[in-house]
Amino acid sequence: MTELDKIYGLFIMFWVALVSPGPNLAMILRASAEHSRTDGFMVTLGLTSGVFIQGALGALGLCWLFDVYPAALKVIQITGAIYLTYLGFRGLMTKKAPQTEKTEYTYQKKSLAISFQLGLWTQLLNPFATISILSLFGIFYSHFAWVRSLYVAIFVVSYLVWYGALSLILTNVHLQKKLFAQRHWIERITGIALIYFAIKMVRASV
């Protein structure tokens, strides 16, 4: 397999996994429906920063850590499950509330860092994402540093394009008004989804 074949194969497999529903999509949907386009983009930047860190670990050849220290993966799985469960129950507890321009503006000023951290930790504490990315480095391993660096670039650019586009679409003025009117249901549904993913993580760790 040539280096070009490896790059092409990794690109295809990564995008198949990227567009599949998961915790990341739920985070983007919640941020875009309840808050602002800026919040959606900040969650996207957080997710992208997380995938950059995971990709960098793979590029540096640190995949062996989980083989030598399997308990490290279990810690990530259980911690991620607790984190998603917490977010899920917060979503389930959401009540319908009227929106005012003042409260939205106040939230935007206070929440940008929080939105970024939400995306970052969602990505880093998702064991399925970690395993998927490190597995891609194993499947399409290359001795060339420039190829491994290109893999990381593919991860980062793909995240920015996909989740950035979703944030842009979901925060269209007309669409966001409809989503905002039903944001309590969106919060509850995504809350259930997050709890479901948390259960999957726990079962995978057993």
C-alpha positions in Angstrom: 0.0 0.0 0.0 1.5 3.3 -1.1 1.5 6.4 1.2 -1.2 8.0 -1.0 -3.4 4.9 -0.7 -3.0 5.1 3.1 -4.0 8.8 3.2 -7.0 8.2 1.0 -8.1 5.1 3.0 -7.8 7.0 6.3 -9.7 10.0 4.9 -12.6 7.8 3.9 -12.8 5.7 7.1 -12.5 8.8 9.2 -15.4 10.6 7.5 -17.6 7.5 7.7 -17.1 7.6 11.5 -17.3 11.4 11.6 -20.8 11.7 10.2 -22.2 9.0 12.4 -24.4 10.2 15.2 -22.6 10.5 18.6 -22.0 12.7 21.6 -20.3 15.4 19.5 -23.4 15.9 17.3 -25.5 16.1 20.4 -23.3 18.9 21.8 -23.4 20.9 18.6 -27.2 20.5 18.4 -27.7 21.7 22.0 -25.3 24.7 21.7 -26.8 25.8 18.4 -30.4 25.4 19.3 -30.3 26.9 22.8 -27.6 29.5 22.5 -25.8 31.2 19.6 -23.8 30.6 16.5 -20.7 31.7 18.4 -21.4 29.0 21.1 -21.7 26.4 18.3 -18.4 27.5 16.8 -16.7 27.4 20.3 -18.0 23.9 20.9 -16.6 23.0 17.4 -13.2 24.5 18.4 -13.2 22.5 21.6 -14.0 19.3 19.8 -11.3 20.1 17.2 -8.7 20.8 19.9 -9.6 17.4 21.5 -9.2 15.5 18.2 -5.9 17.4 17.6 -4.6 16.1 21.0 -5.7 12.6 20.2 -4.2 12.7 16.7 -0.9 14.0 18.1 -0.8 11.1 20.5 -1.3 8.7 17.5 1.3 10.6 15.4 3.9 10.3 18.2 3.3 6.6 18.3 1.8 6.5 21.8 -0.9 4.0 20.8 1.0 1.4 22.8 0.1 3.1 26.0 -3.3 1.4 26.1 -1.7 -2.0 25.4 0.8 -1.6 28.3 -1.7 0.2 30.6 -5.2 -1.1 29.8 -6.5 0.4 33.0 -5.9 3.9 31.4 -8.5 3.2 28.8 -11.0 2.0 31.5 -10.4 5.2 33.4 -11.2 7.2 30.2 -14.3 5.1 29.6 -15.7 5.4 33.1 -14.8 9.1 33.4 -16.4 9.8 30.1 -19.5 7.8 31.1 -19.9 9.9 34.3 -19.4 13.1 32.3 -22.0 12.3 29.7 -24.4 11.0 32.3 -24.1 14.4 34.2 -24.8 16.3 30.9 -27.6 14.0 30.1 -29.4 14.4 33.4 -29.0 18.2 33.1 -30.7 18.0 29.7 -33.5 15.9 31.1 -34.1 18.5 33.8 -34.5 21.3 31.3 -37.8 23.2 31.6 -39.5 25.4 29.1 -38.5 29.1 29.6 -39.1 32.3 27.6 -36.1 33.9 25.9 -35.2 37.5 26.1 -32.5 39.4 24.2 -30.9 40.4 27.5 -30.5 36.9 28.9 -29.2 35.6 25.6 -26.6 38.4 25.5 -25.5 37.8 29.1 -25.2 34.1 28.4 -23.0 34.7 25.3 -20.6 36.8 27.3 -20.2 34.2 30.1 -20.3 31.0 28.2 -17.8 31.1 25.4 -15.0 29.5 27.5 -17.6 27.0 28.9 -18.7 26.1 25.4 -15.1 25.5 24.4 -14.5 23.3 27.4 -17.7 21.4 26.8 -16.5 20.5 23.3 -12.9 19.7 24.5 -13.9 17.4 27.3 -16.6 15.7 25.3 -14.0 14.7 22.7 -11.2 13.8 25.1 -13.4 11.7 27.4 -15.1 9.8 24.5 -13.2 6.5 24.5 -14.8 5.5 21.2 -13.3 8.5 19.5 -9.9 7.9 21.1 -9.9 4.2 20.1 -11.1 5.1 16.6 -8.4 7.6 15.9 -5.6 5.5 17.4 -6.8 2.5 15.4 -6.6 4.5 12.2 -2.9 5.2 12.9 -2.5 1.4 13.5 -4.3 0.4 10.3 -2.6 3.0 8.1 0.7 3.3 9.9 3.4 5.1 8.1 7.1 5.5 9.0 7.1 9.0 7.5 6.5 11.8 9.9 4.9 14.0 7.2 2.3 11.4 6.5 1.4 11.1 10.2 1.3 14.8 10.4 -1.1 14.9 7.4 -3.3 12.4 9.2 -3.6 14.9 12.1 -4.3 17.7 9.7 -7.1 15.6 8.1 -8.7 15.1 11.5 -8.5 18.8 12.4 -9.8 20.2 9.1 -12.5 17.6 8.9 -13.8 18.5 12.3 -13.8 22.2 11.5 -15.6 21.7 8.2 -18.2 19.2 9.5 -19.1 20.6 12.8 -18.6 24.2 11.7 -21.0 23.6 8.8 -23.6 22.1 11.2 -23.2 25.0 13.6 -23.7 27.4 10.6 -26.8 25.6 9.3 -28.5 25.0 12.7 -28.1 28.7 13.7 -29.8 30.0 10.6 -32.1 32.7 11.8 -35.4 31.1 10.8 -34.3 27.6 11.7 -32.9 28.6 15.1 -36.2 30.3 16.0 -38.0 27.0 15.5 -35.3 25.1 17.3 -35.3 27.6 20.2 -39.0 27.3 20.6 -38.5 23.6 21.1 -35.2 23.8 22.9 -36.5 22.1 26.1 -37.4 19.1 24.0 -34.1 19.1 22.2 -32.3 19.3 25.6 -34.3 16.3 26.9 -33.8 14.2 23.7 -30.1 14.9 23.6 -30.0 14.2 27.3 -31.4 10.8 26.7 -29.0 10.2 23.8 -26.0 11.2 26.1 -27.1 8.8 28.8 -27.4 6.1 26.1 -23.8 6.7 25.0 -22.7 6.7 28.6 -24.3 3.3 29.1 -22.5 2.1 26.0 -19.2 3.3 27.5 -19.8 1.5 30.8 -20.7 -1.7 29.0 -17.6 -1.5 26.8 -15.4 -1.1 30.0 -16.8 -4.2 31.6 
